[in-house]
């Protein structure tokens, strides 16, 4: 019995479901494709249109004569017409004529027919059929923000590495293409995946503290939770005085200097000023009487208005200045590095060493300054894009491309520094990254957020993402959060997330022909995020630890 002898007919058509009855399921398939939940069907009408649907479930229905029919319910995806795929299934004439399993050729048309070859960017294959590549529109994928979410061990880091490797590897005739990717690496994973990258860690990172804006300065140097107006006013006055003292321009420009002006100042000037105000004695306007032989005629001094009230602030400043872990921010090099050198270093434009990828290893950065570090770098990149656009538009008012060297910022474990929290210690990084999420696309700066806890990420940032790679999620809160952000039309695809294998993901967004469950391709060089084989290691012979070397490394911080 061949497939032509199989009776398969559509018995019901709904907006989001097609019901089909088949009398012989074994022969209702083609050699290339085994039939199962997730397989594709094509349903033809009399007007040369073919509806493509994906099988969601099977049922067995018994007849009166004892034989069986098989009821298939399928979710309509779109129409194939003239070798082109169109989303939506409302163009099918009723009643449909024939039902058949889709061939590999049909499935490839779904994903490839609507995309010109030059626009295709591919890093995954169809999970139900590894022979079918699932390309995305490279422009729509990268010029809209991207979210990669999944529980620990689902393959997030490998997915991020694969996407970036594919992007920077598309060199064509060039030895170096024009891609620019900056990865905020919180667990020191990505150096292994990008051995040739511009690598910056806490030992080589140099960020001038004087580039911090007013809010960042206050978050870094002040106890913002205490809301102490005295320390805030003293700090502000001291910073402005120091900026003016180090300024070499004209008097008019000097008078316009304020807290946010990105000009150098010396933090030790600020400490000296705070110390002075904390111990200041002022003239009371009286003198000691002649009866006081030691001080007769001398002016009487009384404690200043802030005497002893800035002790905590002074101690906090001294502690930060003397903390060797903060040398990348407050050391001597951070005072002398120029604005241009800082930007070149971050963007991968260092003289004689241009690189597509910059990996910023944040694992050695103290957690209490992680938010500020990310905030400053993110803000510098955003403002670089803003001022670059201004330059291009000034040079050519008809310019259509705002930034011809666009940048992708990758935030690994994004919930660590842009959480859905109102705590003041996260305020700076949230403001910087939320601004990029809302406005960055106009200036050629986009985001890729990777997180195992999407429900803990700032809603403002996450809601701006247009492309989602949702991997295995086991936490019900995170599942519910992602479900709210994705289209209602995804049917049962979302329900599969908890059961995804490693590397499987739901790929959805403006860049893909239709939402699909895909298998991410294996990295050429994997990040250092492999799970530690506890059981294998525990069964080996006892290992001695070099405690003294660990101590030395610890104290070097």
C-alpha positions in Angstrom: 0.0 0.0 0.0 1.6 3.3 -1.1 1.0 6.8 0.3 -1.3 7.5 -2.7 -3.7 4.9 -1.4 -3.8 6.4 2.1 -7.0 8.3 2.8 -6.1 11.6 4.6 -8.6 14.4 4.8 -9.1 17.6 6.6 -12.2 17.4 8.8 -12.0 20.7 10.6 -10.2 24.1 10.1 -9.9 26.5 13.0 -7.9 29.8 13.2 -5.1 28.1 15.1 -5.7 24.4 14.4 -6.3 22.0 11.5 -7.8 18.5 12.3 -6.9 15.7 9.9 -8.1 12.1 9.8 -5.8 9.4 8.4 -6.7 5.8 8.0 -3.2 4.3 7.7 -0.6 6.2 9.7 2.3 3.8 8.9 2.1 4.6 5.1 1.3 8.3 5.7 4.9 9.3 5.6 7.8 9.7 3.3 11.2 8.0 3.5 13.0 11.3 4.2 10.9 12.2 7.3 9.6 10.1 10.1 6.2 11.2 11.3 6.0 12.4 14.9 4.9 15.4 17.0 6.8 18.3 15.5 6.7 17.0 11.9 5.5 19.2 9.1 2.5 18.6 6.9 1.4 20.4 3.7 -2.3 20.9 2.9 -3.2 21.9 -0.6 -6.3 23.6 -2.0 -7.6 24.2 -5.5 -5.8 27.5 -6.0 -2.2 26.5 -6.0 -1.6 27.4 -2.4 -0.1 25.0 0.2 -0.7 25.4 3.9 2.2 24.3 6.0 1.3 23.0 9.5 3.2 21.4 12.3 1.8 18.4 14.1 0.9 19.1 17.7 -0.7 15.8 18.8 -2.2 12.4 17.7 -5.3 10.6 18.7 -6.7 7.2 17.9 -10.3 7.0 17.0 -12.1 3.6 16.9 -14.6 2.8 14.1 -17.8 0.7 14.5 -16.2 -2.1 12.4 -13.2 -2.4 14.8 -10.7 -0.6 12.6 -9.0 2.6 13.6 -8.5 6.1 12.3 -5.8 8.4 13.4 -6.7 12.0 14.2 -3.9 14.5 13.8 -4.1 18.1 15.1 -1.7 20.5 13.5 -0.8 24.1 14.0 -0.9 26.2 10.8 2.3 28.1 10.1 1.9 29.7 6.7 1.4 29.4 3.0 3.8 28.2 0.3 2.8 29.8 -3.0 5.1 30.0 -6.0 8.0 28.6 -4.1 7.7 31.5 -1.5 6.6 31.1 2.1 4.2 33.6 3.7 3.4 33.7 7.5 -0.3 33.1 8.4 -2.8 30.4 7.3 -5.9 32.5 6.4 -5.3 32.4 2.7 -6.2 28.7 2.2 -9.3 28.1 0.2 -11.9 25.8 1.9 -12.3 22.9 1.6 -8.6 21.8 1.3 -7.9 19.2 -1.3 -5.0 17.0 -0.2 -2.8 16.3 2.9 0.8 15.0 2.7 3.9 15.1 4.9 6.2 17.9 3.9 9.5 17.0 2.2 12.8 18.3 3.2 12.7 20.5 0.2 9.4 22.0 1.3 10.8 22.6 4.8 13.9 24.3 3.4 11.7 26.6 1.4 9.9 27.7 4.6 13.2 29.0 6.1 15.1 30.0 3.0 12.7 31.3 0.4 12.1 34.6 1.9 15.7 35.6 2.6 18.2 36.8 0.0 21.5 34.8 0.3 23.5 37.9 1.4 21.1 38.5 4.3 21.3 35.0 5.7 23.0 34.4 9.0 22.8 30.8 10.3 23.9 29.3 13.6 21.3 26.6 14.1 19.4 23.7 12.5 15.9 22.4 12.9 15.7 20.2 16.0 13.4 17.7 14.3 15.6 17.5 11.2 19.3 18.4 11.4 19.6 18.5 7.6 17.5 21.7 7.5 19.4 24.9 8.3 17.4 27.7 10.0 18.8 31.0 8.8 17.8 34.4 10.3 17.9 37.8 8.6 21.3 39.0 9.8 20.3 42.7 9.7 17.1 42.2 11.7 18.9 39.9 14.1 21.7 42.2 15.0 20.1 45.6 14.7 17.3 44.6 17.2 18.2 43.6 20.7 18.7 39.9 21.4 17.8 37.8 24.6 19.3 34.4 25.3 17.7 32.7 28.3 18.1 29.3 29.8 18.8 27.4 33.0 22.4 26.5 34.0 23.7 23.8 31.7 21.2 24.5 28.9 24.0 25.8 26.5 23.7 29.6 26.8 27.4 30.3 26.8 28.0 28.0 23.8 25.1 29.7 22.0 26.5 33.2 22.6 30.0 32.1 21.5 28.6 30.4 18.3 26.7 33.6 17.3 29.7 35.8 17.8 32.1 33.3 16.2 29.9 33.2 13.1 29.6 37.0 13.0 33.3 37.7 13.1 34.2 34.7 10.9 32.3 36.1 7.9 35.5 37.7 6.4 34.9 37.2 2.7 37.8 38.9 0.9 39.1 40.6 4.1 41.4 39.4 6.8 39.3 41.4 9.3 35.6 42.2 8.8 33.8 45.2 10.2 32.1 43.5 13.1 32.5 44.9 16.6 31.5 42.9 19.6 32.2 43.7 23.3 31.6 40.8 25.8 31.1 41.5 29.5 32.4 38.2 30.8 31.5 37.8 34.5 32.8 34.2 34.9 36.0 34.2 32.8 34.5 31.9 30.2 35.0 33.6 26.8 38.8 33.9 26.5 38.9 30.2 25.6 36.3 30.7 22.8 38.1 33.8 21.4 41.9 33.3 21.9 42.7 36.1 19.4 40.4 38.6 21.0 41.3 41.9 22.6 41.3 40.6 26.2 41.0 42.9 29.1 40.9 41.7 32.7 41.1 43.5 36.1 45.0 43.5 35.7 44.9 45.2 32.3 41.7 47.2 32.6 42.2 50.9 33.1 39.2 53.1 33.5 39.6 56.8 34.5 37.4 57.5 37.5 37.1 61.1 36.3 35.0 59.9 33.3 32.2 58.9 35.7 29.2 61.2 35.5 27.6 62.8 38.6 25.3 59.8 39.5 28.1 57.3 39.0 30.5 59.3 41.0 28.1 59.5 43.9 27.3 55.8 43.7 30.9 54.9 43.7 32.3 57.2 46.3 29.3 58.0 48.6 27.1 56.0 50.9 24.0 56.6 48.8 21.8 54.5 51.1 22.5 56.9 54.0 21.2 59.9 51.9 23.7 62.2 53.7 23.4 65.7 52.2 26.6 67.0 53.9 28.9 64.4 52.3 27.2 64.9 49.0 27.7 68.7 49.0 31.3 68.5 50.2 32.1 65.8 47.6 30.5 67.8 44.8 32.3 71.1 45.7 35.6 69.2 46.0 35.3 67.5 42.6 34.4 70.8 40.9 37.3 72.6 42.6 39.8 69.9 41.6 38.5 69.9 38.0 39.0 73.6 37.8 42.5 73.4 39.4 43.6 70.9 36.7 42.0 72.7 33.8 44.3 74.6 31.5 41.7 76.4 29.3 40.3 79.9 29.4 38.5 81.5 32.4 35.1 81.4 30.6 35.3 77.7 30.0 36.6 77.1 33.5 33.5 78.8 35.0 31.3 76.4 33.1 32.8 73.2 34.7 30.3 71.2 36.7 30.1 67.8 38.3 29.3 65.9 35.0 32.0 67.6 33.0 34.4 64.8 31.8 37.6 66.5 32.8 40.3 65.1 35.0 40.4 65.6 38.8 42.5 64.1 41.5 40.6 62.0 44.1 43.3 62.9 46.7 42.3 66.5 46.4 38.8 65.4 47.3 40.1 63.4 50.3 42.2 66.4 51.5 39.2 68.7 51.2 36.9 66.3 53.1 39.6 65.9 55.8 39.9 69.7 56.1 36.1 70.2 56.5 35.9 67.3 59.0 38.5 68.8 61.3 37.9 72.5 60.5 38.1 75.0 63.4 36.7 78.5 62.7 37.2 81.9 64.3 34.4 82.6 66.8 35.0 86.4 66.6 36.2 86.5 70.2 39.7 86.5 71.8 41.1 85.0 74.9 41.1 87.3 78.0 44.4 88.5 79.5 43.9 86.2 82.4 44.7 83.3 80.1 48.5 83.6 80.1 49.0 81.0 77.3 46.5 82.3 74.8 45.9 85.9 75.9 44.8 88.0 72.9 44.6 85.0 70.5 41.3 84.4 68.6 39.0 81.8 70.1 38.3 78.9 67.7 35.2 76.8 67.6 34.4 73.6 65.7 33.2 74.1 62.1 29.7 73.2 61.0 30.9 69.8 59.7 33.4 69.0 62.4 33.4 65.3 63.0 30.3 64.7 60.7 32.3 63.5 57.7 34.4 60.8 59.5 32.6 57.9 57.8 32.9 59.6 54.4 36.7 60.2 54.9 37.2 56.6 56.0 35.2 55.4 53.0 37.3 57.4 50.6 40.6 56.4 52.2 39.6 52.7 52.1 38.8 52.9 48.4 41.9 54.8 47.5 44.1 52.2 49.3 42.2 49.2 48.0 44.6 47.5 45.5 41.6 45.7 43.9 40.5 49.1 42.6 43.8 50.1 41.0 42.1 49.8 37.6 39.9 52.7 38.6 41.9 54.7 41.1 45.5 53.8 40.4 48.1 56.1 38.9 47.5 54.8 35.3 43.8 55.8 35.6 44.9 59.4 36.2 47.2 59.6 33.2 45.3 57.6 30.6 43.6 59.7 27.9 40.0 59.7 26.7 41.1 58.4 23.3 43.3 55.6 24.7 40.3 54.4 26.9 38.0 54.3 23.9 40.5 52.6 21.6 41.2 49.9 24.2 37.5 49.1 24.7 36.6 49.2 21.0 39.5 47.0 19.9 41.2 49.9 18.0 44.5 49.8 19.8 47.3 50.8 17.5 48.6 47.9 15.5 46.2 45.5 17.2 42.7 45.8 15.8 40.3 43.1 16.9 36.6 42.3 16.2 35.9 41.0 19.7 36.8 42.6 23.0 36.4 40.3 26.0 36.2 42.3 29.3 36.8 39.7 32.1 34.9 41.1 35.1 35.6 38.0 37.3 38.4 40.0 39.2 36.3 43.1 39.7 35.0 43.5 43.2 31.2 42.9 43.2 30.6 46.3 44.9 32.0 48.2 41.9 30.7 45.8 39.2 27.7 47.9 38.5 29.8 51.1 38.1 32.3 49.4 35.9 29.6 48.1 33.5 27.8 51.4 33.7 30.8 53.5 32.7 31.9 51.2 29.8 28.3 50.9 28.5 27.7 54.7 28.7 31.0 55.4 26.9 30.0 53.1 24.0 26.6 54.6 23.8 27.9 58.2 23.8 30.6 57.2 21.2 27.7 56.0 18.9 25.8 59.2 19.6 28.7 61.6 18.8 29.8 59.5 15.8 26.3 59.9 14.4 26.5 63.6 14.9 29.8 63.8 13.0 28.5 61.7 10.1 25.3 63.8 9.8 27.3 67.0 10.0 29.6 65.8 7.2 26.6 64.7 5.1 23.1 65.8 6.0 21.7 63.2 3.6 23.5 60.3 5.4 21.1 57.4 6.0 23.4 55.1 8.0 24.0 56.6 11.4 26.9 54.4 12.3 29.0 52.4 9.7 30.8 50.5 12.5 27.9 49.3 14.6 28.6 47.6 18.0 27.0 44.6 19.8 27.3 44.6 23.6 27.0 41.1 25.1 26.0 41.0 28.8 26.6 37.6 30.2 24.6 36.9 33.4 22.8 40.2 32.9 20.6 39.8 36.0 23.8 40.4 38.1 24.1 44.1 37.1 20.7 45.1 35.6 18.3 43.4 38.0 14.7 44.2 38.4 15.5 46.0 41.6 15.4 49.6 42.8 18.5 49.4 45.0 20.7 52.4 44.6 23.8 50.2 44.0 22.4 49.1 40.6 21.0 52.5 39.6 23.9 53.5 37.4 24.2 50.3 35.4 20.5 50.1 34.9 20.3 53.7 33.7 23.1 53.2 31.2 21.8 49.8 29.8 18.2 50.9 29.8 19.2 53.9 27.7 20.9 51.6 25.2 17.9 49.3 25.2 15.6 52.3 24.4 17.7 54.4 22.1 20.9 52.5 21.2 19.6 51.2 17.8 19.5 54.7 16.4 23.2 55.1 17.1 24.4 51.6 16.1 24.7 50.1 19.6 22.6 47.0 20.3 22.4 44.5 23.2 22.6 40.7 23.6 21.4 39.8 27.1 22.2 36.3 28.4 20.7 35.2 31.7 19.5 32.1 33.6 17.0 34.2 35.5 15.1 36.3 33.0 12.4 37.2 35.6 15.1 39.1 37.6 16.2 41.3 34.7 14.9 44.9 34.4 11.6 44.7 32.6 12.4 47.9 30.7 15.5 46.3 29.1 14.0 42.8 28.5 10.9 44.1 26.9 13.0 45.9 24.2 14.4 42.7 22.9 13.0 41.6 19.5 14.8 38.3 19.1 14.6 35.5 21.6 16.6 32.4 22.0 14.8 30.5 24.8 16.6 27.4 25.9 15.7 25.0 28.7 14.0 26.8 31.6 13.0 24.8 34.7 12.0 27.6 37.0 8.2 28.2 36.8 8.6 31.9 37.5 11.1 32.3 34.6 8.9 30.2 32.3 5.9 32.4 33.0 7.9 35.6 32.5 9.2 34.5 29.1 5.8 33.2 28.1 4.4 36.7 28.7 7.0 38.3 26.4 6.5 35.8 23.5 3.6 35.9 21.0 0.4 34.0 21.9 0.4 32.3 18.5 3.3 30.0 19.4 0.9 27.2 20.5 2.5 24.4 22.4 6.1 25.3 21.4 6.5 27.3 24.7 5.4 24.2 26.7 8.4 22.3 25.4 10.9 24.6 27.1 11.4 22.6 30.3 12.2 19.4 28.3 14.7 20.9 25.8 18.0 19.0 25.4 21.3 20.8 25.8 21.7 23.2 22.9 18.0 23.1 21.9 16.2 26.4 21.9 13.0 28.1 20.8 14.1 30.7 18.2 11.6 33.5 17.7 11.6 37.1 16.6 11.4 39.5 13.6 14.5 38.0 12.1 13.2 34.4 11.5 10.6 33.2 9.0 8.6 31.5 11.8 9.1 30.5 15.5 11.0 27.2 15.6 12.6 24.8 17.9 16.3 24.6 16.8 19.5 22.9 17.7 22.4 25.4 18.1 25.4 24.4 16.1 28.5 23.3 18.0 31.1 26.0 18.7 34.4 25.9 16.7 36.1 26.6 20.0 34.0 26.3 23.1 34.0 28.7 26.1 35.3 27.5 29.4 31.9 26.8 30.8 32.0 23.0 30.9 30.6 21.4 34.0 33.1 20.0 36.5 32.8 16.2 36.5 32.5 15.8 40.3 31.9 12.1 40.4 34.8 11.3 38.1 37.2 13.5 40.1 36.0 12.2 43.5 36.8 8.7 42.4 40.5 9.6 41.7 43.3 9.5 44.2 43.5 12.2 46.9 45.0 15.4 45.5 47.3 17.8 47.4 46.4 21.5 47.3 49.1 24.2 47.1 47.5 26.3 49.9 50.5 28.6 50.1 50.2 29.5 46.4 46.4 30.0 46.7 47.1 32.3 49.7 49.7 34.3 47.7 47.2 34.7 44.8 44.5 35.7 47.2 46.6 38.4 48.9 47.7 39.8 45.6 44.2 41.2 45.2 
